[in-house]
Amino acid sequence: MEGLIKDIESGKRVEFDEALKLYDLDLFTLGKMADNIRRQKHQNKTYFNINRHINPTNICKDICKFCAFSANRKNPNPYTLSHEEILDIVKSSYKNGIKEVHIVSAHNDKAGLDWYMQIFSKIKSQYPDIHIKALTAAEVNFLAKEYDLSFEEMIELMIESGVDSMPGGGAEIFDEEVRDYICKGKVSSDEWLLIHKLWHERGRKSNATMLFGHVENRSHRIDHMFRLRELQDQTNGFNTFIPLVYQKENNYLNIKEFLSSNEILKTMAISRIVLDNFPHIKAYWVTSTINLSLVAQEFGADDLDGTIEREMINSAAGANSANGIALDEFVSLIKNSGFRAIERDSLYHEIREY
């Protein structure tokens, strides 16, 4: 392992078997390696944005075993917001200084393609300076197939309607057997990667996620990272990688053993080492908890997402994120943990330091 550590410290790119072996290192050795890479890229800056999450509907054609958000017998409260309700949310949040709306929801086959596209157009028309991050690759795939459109046609519609960048959701785990078990019928791994590739080819940026801590193993996580690294080599279109920690309540996977903090931090650190071509690693406080995300700043993560204001998808599965986090508290937590709190826009341009 000493040779592998020296190779990484010298900047050598790790291969698959080497990346898997990194899990055998003790946590603090691994953390130190990831922290060195993080500080080379970003010093002690920690990025966040002032944003609002909006989930317009929970009525979903698909049934993913890990999901507690979609309306089914685990969540018997279906809803679909009107455009007026969504615009009222944006209006209220705009007064609070948001720079981004993050819009993802379920695969509602009753809402209609126009319902999806028109809300983006209306937001952009009324608030042209707000960055719209919307539609996961899973949603793009759903709408394309529902309305017999190519991915290219869907992407063109999104751009015409005002979508600025794509979130990274829907990736889950790329391994096909695991994917078939946890989200059968959803966008395939190849389709997810292709949609992001096509989006990048239009000169647009996106994020990438990985849902871990359910039925996958370490090898599946490394495979997921390597597929992302390969696409990033081709397009350089990803802003950040977001390891999402599985939330275990109110869903059909019935996972009894939750990941240890040690395993979560190791996975964060390894992602920073493996994804050498990704500018940023995000410790998404919604799924990691704010306390563990603050610790993750020393294990390779340089971004904590944002204030959010309202979050419904992960909170439905047990995350303590329903009402976001206040800006002053967010900034204080970053600074008190020894890092510089840098407000950014959606594309990681620095706005101000607190």
C-alpha positions in Angstrom: 0.0 0.0 0.0 2.9 2.3 0.5 3.7 2.3 -3.2 0.0 3.1 -4.0 0.1 6.0 -1.5 3.2 7.4 -3.0 1.8 7.0 -6.6 -1.3 9.0 -5.6 0.7 11.7 -3.8 2.8 12.1 -7.0 -0.4 12.6 -9.0 -0.6 9.2 -10.7 -4.1 8.2 -11.8 -5.5 5.2 -9.9 -6.8 2.1 -11.7 -9.9 0.1 -10.7 -8.2 -2.5 -8.4 -6.1 0.2 -6.8 -9.2 2.3 -6.1 -10.9 -0.7 -4.5 -7.8 -1.3 -2.3 -8.1 2.2 -0.9 -11.0 1.0 1.3 -8.4 -1.1 3.2 -6.5 2.0 4.3 -7.3 3.4 7.7 -9.7 6.4 7.7 -7.2 9.1 8.6 -4.5 8.0 6.0 -7.2 8.0 3.3 -8.6 11.3 4.6 -5.2 13.0 4.5 -4.6 11.9 0.9 -8.0 13.2 -0.2 -7.6 16.4 1.8 -4.3 17.1 0.1 -6.0 16.9 -3.3 -8.9 19.1 -2.1 -6.5 21.8 -0.9 -4.4 21.7 -4.0 -7.6 22.5 -6.0 -9.4 24.8 -3.6 -7.3 25.5 -0.6 -9.6 25.8 2.5 -12.5 27.2 0.6 -15.9 25.5 1.0 -18.6 26.4 -1.5 -22.3 26.8 -1.2 -25.1 28.6 -2.9 -28.4 30.2 -1.9 -30.9 28.1 -3.6 -34.5 26.7 -3.5 -35.5 23.1 -4.1 -38.9 22.7 -5.7 -40.5 19.3 -6.3 -43.6 20.0 -8.4 -45.2 16.5 -8.3 -44.9 13.2 -6.5 -47.1 11.2 -8.9 -44.8 8.7 -10.6 -45.1 6.2 -13.3 -42.1 4.3 -11.9 -41.7 2.5 -8.6 -38.2 2.5 -7.3 -37.6 0.4 -4.2 -35.5 3.0 -2.5 -38.0 5.9 -3.0 -40.2 7.3 -0.2 -41.2 10.4 -2.2 -43.5 9.1 -4.9 -47.1 8.6 -4.2 -47.8 5.0 -3.4 -49.0 3.0 -0.4 -45.9 4.2 1.5 -46.8 7.8 0.7 -50.6 8.0 0.0 -50.6 11.8 -0.5 -50.4 12.5 -4.2 -50.0 16.1 -5.3 -49.2 18.2 -8.4 -48.5 21.9 -8.0 -50.0 24.4 -10.4 -47.8 26.8 -12.3 -49.2 29.6 -10.1 -48.2 27.7 -6.9 -44.7 27.1 -8.3 -44.3 30.8 -9.3 -45.5 31.9 -5.8 -42.7 29.7 -4.3 -40.1 31.3 -6.6 -41.4 34.8 -5.9 -41.1 34.3 -2.1 -37.7 32.7 -2.4 -36.4 35.4 -4.8 -37.1 37.9 -2.1 -34.8 35.8 0.2 -31.9 36.2 -2.3 -31.9 32.8 -4.1 -29.7 32.5 -7.1 -30.9 29.1 -8.3 -34.1 27.0 -8.4 -33.4 23.2 -8.4 -36.5 21.6 -9.9 -36.8 17.8 -9.9 -39.9 15.6 -9.3 -41.5 12.3 -10.1 -42.4 10.9 -13.5 -45.9 12.1 -13.8 -47.5 10.7 -17.0 -50.7 12.8 -16.4 -49.1 16.2 -16.2 -48.1 16.6 -19.8 -44.9 17.7 -21.5 -46.1 21.3 -21.7 -46.7 21.4 -18.0 -43.0 20.6 -17.5 -41.6 23.0 -20.1 -43.9 25.9 -19.5 -42.9 26.3 -15.9 -39.3 26.7 -16.9 -40.3 29.3 -19.4 -42.4 31.2 -17.0 -39.7 31.3 -14.3 -37.1 32.5 -16.8 -39.4 35.1 -18.2 -40.2 36.6 -14.8 -36.8 36.0 -13.1 -34.2 36.0 -15.9 -31.3 36.2 -13.5 -32.3 33.0 -11.6 -30.3 29.9 -12.7 -32.7 27.0 -13.5 -31.3 23.6 -12.7 -33.9 21.1 -13.7 -34.8 17.6 -15.0 -32.6 14.7 -14.1 -31.6 12.3 -16.8 -34.2 10.0 -15.5 -36.9 12.6 -16.1 -35.5 13.4 -19.6 -35.6 9.7 -20.4 -39.2 9.4 -19.1 -40.4 12.4 -21.1 -38.6 11.4 -24.2 -40.1 8.0 -24.2 -43.6 9.1 -23.1 -43.8 11.6 -26.0 -41.8 9.7 -28.6 -38.9 12.2 -28.7 -35.2 11.7 -29.2 -32.9 12.7 -26.3 -31.6 15.4 -28.6 -35.1 16.8 -29.1 -35.8 16.8 -25.4 -32.5 18.6 -24.7 -33.4 21.2 -27.3 -36.8 21.7 -25.7 -35.2 22.2 -22.3 -32.7 24.8 -23.6 -35.5 26.6 -25.4 -37.6 26.6 -22.2 -34.8 28.2 -20.1 -33.1 25.3 -18.4 -29.5 26.3 -17.6 -28.0 23.1 -16.2 -28.9 19.6 -15.3 -28.9 18.1 -11.8 -27.2 14.7 -11.3 -30.1 12.7 -10.0 -31.3 9.4 -11.3 -27.8 7.9 -11.5 -28.3 5.7 -8.4 -25.8 2.9 -9.0 -24.7 2.1 -12.6 -24.2 -1.6 -12.1 -27.0 -3.2 -14.2 -27.9 -6.0 -11.8 -28.2 -3.7 -8.8 -30.1 -1.2 -10.9 -32.5 -3.9 -12.1 -33.3 -4.7 -8.5 -33.7 -1.2 -7.0 -35.2 0.8 -9.9 -36.3 -1.6 -12.7 -37.7 0.3 -15.7 -36.0 3.5 -14.9 -33.4 5.1 -17.1 -30.6 2.7 -17.8 -27.0 3.4 -16.9 -26.1 3.8 -20.6 -29.0 6.1 -21.2 -28.1 8.2 -18.2 -24.5 8.6 -19.4 -25.7 9.3 -23.0 -28.1 12.1 -21.9 -25.4 13.8 -20.0 -23.0 13.4 -22.9 -25.4 15.0 -25.3 -26.1 17.8 -22.8 -22.4 18.5 -22.5 -22.0 18.5 -26.2 -24.4 21.5 -26.3 -21.9 23.4 -24.1 -24.0 22.9 -20.9 -22.9 21.7 -17.5 -24.4 19.1 -15.2 -23.7 17.3 -12.0 -23.4 13.5 -11.2 -24.6 11.6 -8.2 -24.2 8.1 -6.8 -26.7 6.6 -4.3 -24.8 4.3 -1.9 -25.4 2.5 1.3 -28.3 0.1 0.2 -27.7 -3.2 -1.6 -24.6 -2.2 -3.5 -21.0 -3.2 -2.6 -17.7 -1.3 -2.7 -16.9 -2.7 -6.2 -20.2 -1.3 -7.5 -19.3 2.2 -6.2 -15.8 2.1 -7.8 -17.4 1.0 -11.1 -19.8 3.9 -10.9 -17.0 6.4 -10.3 -14.9 5.0 -13.2 -17.8 5.3 -15.7 -18.2 8.9 -14.7 -14.5 9.5 -14.9 -14.4 8.1 -18.5 -17.3 10.4 -19.6 -15.7 13.4 -18.0 -12.5 12.6 -19.9 -14.5 12.9 -23.1 -16.7 16.0 -22.3 -15.4 17.8 -19.2 -19.0 18.7 -18.6 -19.5 17.7 -15.0 -19.2 20.4 -12.3 -19.4 18.2 -9.3 -19.8 14.6 -8.0 -22.3 14.1 -5.2 -22.2 10.8 -3.2 -25.8 10.5 -1.9 -26.2 8.5 1.3 -29.3 6.2 1.1 -32.1 7.1 3.5 -33.7 4.0 4.9 -37.2 5.0 6.1 -40.5 4.5 4.3 -39.3 2.5 1.3 -39.3 -1.0 0.0 -35.6 -2.0 0.3 -35.9 -2.7 4.1 -32.2 -2.1 4.7 -31.6 -2.8 8.4 -27.9 -2.0 8.7 -27.1 1.7 8.0 -23.6 2.7 6.8 -21.1 3.8 9.4 -19.7 7.3 9.3 -16.4 5.7 8.7 -17.6 4.0 5.5 -19.3 7.2 4.3 -16.2 9.3 4.8 -14.0 6.7 3.1 -16.3 6.7 0.1 -16.2 10.5 0.0 -12.4 10.5 0.2 -12.0 7.8 -2.5 -14.3 9.7 -4.8 -12.0 12.7 -4.5 -9.0 10.5 -5.3 -10.6 8.6 -8.2 -12.4 11.5 -9.9 -9.3 13.5 -10.6 -11.0 15.2 -13.5 -14.0 16.4 -11.5 -13.5 20.0 -10.2 -15.7 19.5 -7.1 -16.9 16.9 -4.6 -20.1 17.7 -2.8 -21.0 16.5 0.6 -24.7 16.9 0.2 -25.7 17.8 3.8 -29.3 16.6 3.2 -28.3 13.0 3.0 -25.0 13.0 4.9 -26.4 15.2 7.8 -24.9 18.6 8.3 -22.5 17.4 11.0 -20.9 14.6 8.9 -20.8 17.0 5.9 -18.7 19.4 7.9 -16.3 16.6 8.8 -16.3 15.6 5.1 -14.6 19.0 4.3 -11.4 17.3 5.6 -12.0 14.1 3.5 -12.1 15.6 0.1 -15.4 17.5 -0.1 -15.2 21.2 -1.0 -19.0 21.9 -1.5 -22.0 21.5 0.8 -24.8 22.4 -1.6 -26.9 25.3 -0.3 -29.6 26.7 2.0 -32.3 24.8 0.0 -35.2 26.3 2.0 -37.5 23.3 1.4 -36.7 19.6 0.6 -39.2 16.8 0.2 -37.5 13.9 -1.5 -34.9 12.8 1.1 -36.9 14.1 4.0 -39.7 11.7 3.1 -37.2 8.9 3.7 -36.0 10.2 7.0 -33.5 13.0 6.3 -33.6 16.0 8.6 -33.8 18.5 5.7 -37.5 19.5 5.2 -37.0 23.1 6.0 -33.5 23.7 4.7 -30.9 25.6 6.8 -30.6 29.3 7.6 -27.9 31.2 5.7 -26.3 32.6 8.9 -26.2 29.2 10.5 -24.8 27.6 7.4 -22.0 30.2 7.1 -21.2 30.0 10.8 -20.9 26.2 10.7 -18.4 26.3 7.8 -16.3 29.0 9.4 -16.3 27.4 12.8 -15.0 24.2 11.3 -12.0 26.1 10.0 -12.9 26.7 6.4 -13.7 29.8 4.3 -17.4 30.1 3.4 -17.6 31.0 -0.3 -21.0 31.7 -1.8 -21.0 30.5 -5.5 -23.3 30.6 -8.4 -24.6 27.4 -10.0 -21.5 27.1 -12.2 -19.0 27.7 -9.3 -18.2 31.3 -10.0 -17.4 32.9 -6.7 -19.9 35.6 -5.6 -18.6 36.5 -2.2 -16.7 35.3 0.9 -18.4 35.6 4.3 
